[in-house]
Amino acid sequence: MSNGPRHRIDTLVIGGGQAGLATGYHLTRARVPFLIVDANERTGDAWRNRWDSLRLFTPNRFNSLPGFPIAGDDWGFPSKDQVADYLESYANHFDLPIRHGTRVDHLSRDGEGFRATSGDITIEADNIIVAMASYQEPKKPSFADELDPEIFQVHIDDYENPRQLRDGAVLVVGLGNSGAEVAKELVRDREVWLSGEPTAVQPFRPEKLSGRILIPFVGPVILNRVLATSTPMGRKARSKLLHKAAPLMRVKPKDLVRAGVRRVGRTTGVADGYPQLEDGTVLDVANVVWCTGFDPGFSWIDLDVFDEQGDVIHRRGIADGVPGLYFVSLKFQYSALSDTLLAVGRDAGYVVDHLVAHRRGAMLTEAV
């Protein structure tokens, strides 16, 4: 048990990104005492620390959290820094109580409540809201460590721009949105191989007229209402999409070919220190960028709330098996867009409404 500082709070929100801020907004409106803790040193750093050229795939009109709109043209696509600055402005506008530089390393039961620790700091809470997306721990294949140490390796979580890389060819592993965008960026001045196949390709481009016509229908209606756990179609889609990457949005396969990116099959191993493809081809490259996704990174949660695949067992973010424990921003928590700026406010509101009812029931029990 820690001998460091101890704090007591009604509700602890773990994570100060878009999910934590939206949750804080609803808790403030409900007048529930709470504290947000975040591992980053500054609100918005989860976006600010991503690769330099990243822009959102959705226009500003669909990028606002509840109660405070994002600045800019309705049909503009903000950069990652603009999103980060918006989140910081959001936190300041509502004066949300956030403690930065506080990474929770263990969460467990403490009688009827919970105990969260961050180093030697202990925080006791009646309720916990884990407001973190299911993309916390960078994932690389086990054979990555077998590559020649002269090959520069970087996961997309740490990639910033082409200046990081060594001179010479590069293999980008993983054909999701990040892999496609990074490959197109890198091929401007070097040879680039892109390994893998997309799960799907969005049939329209966000920035084109087709995007202006279709996004208001496909996003808020189809992806956010129809493909939800409240509909048979949504429940079927969730089982298929929960562990799949999103379809290619902005950069399409033909764009990659036109730009000069060399498409290759899956990277399956290492031969003589170099990456090897599934057909046996060995690539002589100086760099590898791993766009291979993330694991949830919830190993610090010492509670019986995970299934055999490691997914959180919940009902729209409510962990019924562990009363007082909630989640916001899980992948497909309620809809296909639950982990986006467009939908996270709705999910946070639902969770807070349940928490308020739970608190009211507990208070009535205590009174009796």
SVG drawing of the C-alpha trace seen along z (x, -y; Angstrom):
<svg xmlns="http://www.w3.org/2000/svg" viewBox="-35 -30 58 48">
<polyline fill="none" stroke="black" stroke-width="0.4" points="0.0,0.0 1.3,-3.5 2.5,-5.8 2.2,-8.8 -0.6,-11.4 -4.2,-10.1 -7.2,-11.8 -10.9,-11.1 -13.4,-12.0 -16.9,-11.1 -16.1,-10.3 -12.7,-9.9 -12.5,-10.2 -9.4,-8.5 -8.3,-10.2 -8.4,-13.9 -8.8,-13.6 -12.0,-14.2 -13.8,-11.4 -12.8,-12.7 -13.7,-16.3 -17.1,-15.4 -17.7,-13.3 -16.5,-16.3 -19.1,-18.5 -22.0,-16.2 -20.7,-15.6 -20.6,-19.4 -24.1,-19.8 -25.2,-17.0 -23.4,-18.6 -21.5,-15.5 -18.1,-16.2 -15.3,-14.8 -11.7,-14.9 -10.1,-14.2 -6.6,-12.7 -4.5,-12.6 -1.1,-11.2 -0.2,-14.0 1.3,-17.3 -1.2,-19.4 -4.8,-19.0 -4.9,-18.0 -1.5,-16.3 -2.9,-13.0 -3.6,-14.8 -0.8,-17.2 1.8,-14.4 0.6,-12.6 2.3,-12.9 2.8,-16.4 0.6,-16.2 -2.4,-14.5 -5.8,-16.0 -9.2,-14.8 -11.3,-12.9 -14.5,-14.7 -15.3,-18.4 -15.6,-20.8 -19.4,-20.7 -19.2,-17.2 -16.2,-17.7 -17.6,-19.5 -18.0,-18.3 -21.3,-19.2 -21.8,-22.8 -18.8,-24.4 -18.3,-24.4 -15.0,-24.0 -13.7,-27.1 -13.3,-27.2 -15.2,-26.8 -18.0,-24.2 -16.4,-22.2 -12.8,-22.6 -10.8,-19.6 -8.8,-20.6 -5.2,-19.6 -4.3,-17.6 -2.9,-20.7 -6.2,-22.6 -8.1,-19.7 -5.6,-19.7 -6.0,-23.5 -9.8,-23.1 -9.8,-20.5 -7.6,-22.8 -10.0,-25.7 -12.9,-23.4 -11.4,-22.4 -10.7,-26.1 -14.1,-27.2 -15.9,-24.9 -13.1,-25.2 -12.9,-21.4 -10.8,-20.1 -7.9,-18.2 -4.7,-16.9 -2.1,-16.5 1.0,-14.3 -1.0,-11.7 -0.9,-8.2 -3.0,-5.7 -1.0,-2.5 -3.4,-0.4 -7.2,-0.3 -8.9,2.0 -11.8,2.4 -11.7,0.8 -14.7,2.0 -17.7,0.6 -15.6,-1.9 -12.4,-2.0 -8.7,-2.7 -6.6,-4.2 -2.9,-4.7 -0.4,-6.8 3.1,-6.2 2.9,-7.0 -0.4,-8.9 -3.7,-7.1 -7.1,-8.3 -10.2,-6.7 -13.5,-7.1 -17.1,-5.9 -17.3,-5.8 -14.7,-5.4 -15.2,-6.5 -12.4,-5.2 -12.5,-7.7 -9.9,-6.3 -10.2,-4.8 -9.3,-1.2 -6.0,-2.4 -3.5,-2.9 -0.6,-0.4 1.3,-0.4 1.3,3.0 4.2,4.5 4.7,8.1 7.0,10.1 9.6,10.5 10.3,6.7 13.0,7.3 14.8,9.6 15.4,6.8 19.0,5.6 19.7,2.9 20.9,0.7 17.3,0.5 15.4,-2.4 12.1,-1.3 9.2,-3.6 5.6,-2.8 3.0,-5.3 2.5,-6.3 6.0,-7.9 6.2,-8.9 6.3,-12.7 7.6,-13.4 10.1,-12.1 13.0,-13.8 13.1,-11.2 14.0,-8.4 17.4,-7.5 18.3,-7.9 17.2,-5.0 14.1,-3.0 11.3,-2.5 8.7,0.3 5.4,-0.9 3.6,2.1 -0.2,1.9 -2.6,0.5 -5.0,-1.4 -5.5,-5.2 -2.3,-5.9 -0.2,-3.6 -1.7,-5.0 -1.2,-8.6 2.4,-8.1 3.4,-6.1 2.1,-8.8 4.0,-11.4 7.3,-9.4 7.3,-8.5 7.9,-12.1 11.6,-11.7 12.4,-8.0 11.4,-4.5 8.5,-3.2 6.9,0.3 3.5,0.5 2.6,3.9 -0.9,5.3 -4.5,4.9 -7.2,2.5 -10.2,3.9 -12.4,1.7 -12.3,-1.6 -14.8,-4.4 -16.3,-5.0 -16.3,-8.8 -13.7,-11.4 -14.4,-13.6 -13.1,-16.8 -15.1,-16.5 -18.6,-17.4 -19.6,-13.8 -18.3,-14.1 -20.4,-17.2 -23.5,-15.3 -22.9,-12.0 -21.1,-12.7 -24.1,-14.3 -26.1,-11.1 -23.4,-8.4 -21.9,-9.8 -24.6,-11.1 -27.3,-8.8 -25.9,-5.5 -22.8,-5.1 -24.0,-6.9 -27.7,-5.8 -28.4,-2.8 -25.1,-1.0 -25.7,-1.0 -26.1,1.7 -29.8,0.8 -30.5,2.1 -30.2,5.7 -28.0,4.3 -25.8,2.5 -25.3,5.5 -24.4,7.6 -22.0,5.0 -20.3,4.6 -19.3,8.3 -17.7,7.9 -16.0,4.5 -14.9,4.5 -11.5,5.9 -11.1,4.5 -9.4,1.3 -11.5,-1.5 -11.9,-1.7 -9.5,-4.0 -11.0,-7.5 -8.9,-10.1 -6.0,-8.2 -7.2,-5.5 -5.2,-2.5 -5.1,-4.1 -3.6,-7.3 -0.8,-5.3 0.0,-3.6 -0.2,-7.0 2.2,-8.5 4.8,-5.7 4.2,-3.6 5.0,0.0 2.2,2.3 3.3,5.6 1.8,8.4 1.8,9.0 5.1,8.8 5.4,12.1 8.9,12.4 12.6,11.6 15.4,13.1 19.0,12.2 17.9,9.2 15.6,7.8 11.8,7.8 10.3,10.8 7.0,10.9 4.5,13.8 5.7,14.8 9.3,15.1 10.5,11.7 13.1,10.0 13.2,6.2 16.4,4.3 15.2,1.2 16.8,-1.3 13.5,-2.1 10.4,-0.4 7.3,-2.3 4.9,0.0 1.3,-1.1 0.1,2.1 -2.5,0.7 -2.8,0.7 -3.9,2.9 -6.4,1.5 -3.7,1.2 -6.0,1.8 -3.8,4.2 -3.7,1.8 -7.4,2.4 -7.5,5.1 -11.2,5.8 -13.3,8.7 -14.6,6.8 -12.9,8.4 -13.9,11.3 -11.7,14.0 -10.6,11.8 -9.7,9.0 -12.6,6.8 -14.5,4.8 -17.8,6.4 -20.3,3.6 -23.7,2.3 -23.3,-1.1 -20.3,-1.8 -21.9,-0.5 -19.9,2.4 -22.9,4.1 -20.7,6.7 -18.7,4.0 -21.2,1.4 -19.8,-2.1 -17.4,-1.4 -18.0,-3.0 -16.3,-3.4 -16.5,-6.1 -14.9,-6.0 -14.5,-2.3 -14.6,-1.1 -18.2,-0.6 -19.3,-1.3 -22.8,-2.1 -22.3,-3.0 -19.7,-2.7 -18.6,-6.3 -18.4,-6.0 -14.7,-6.8 -15.0,-10.0 -15.7,-13.6 -19.1,-13.4 -20.5,-10.7 -18.4,-10.6 -20.6,-13.3 -23.7,-11.3 -22.1,-8.2 -20.7,-10.3 -24.1,-11.7 -25.7,-8.3 -23.0,-7.0 -23.3,-10.1 -27.1,-9.7 -26.7,-6.2 -24.1,-7.2 -26.4,-9.9 -29.2,-7.4 -26.8,-5.0 -25.6,-7.7 -29.2,-8.6 -30.1,-5.0 -27.0,-4.7 -27.9,-7.9 -31.4,-6.7 -30.1,-3.4 -27.8,-5.1 -30.6,-7.4 -32.8,-4.5"/>
</svg>
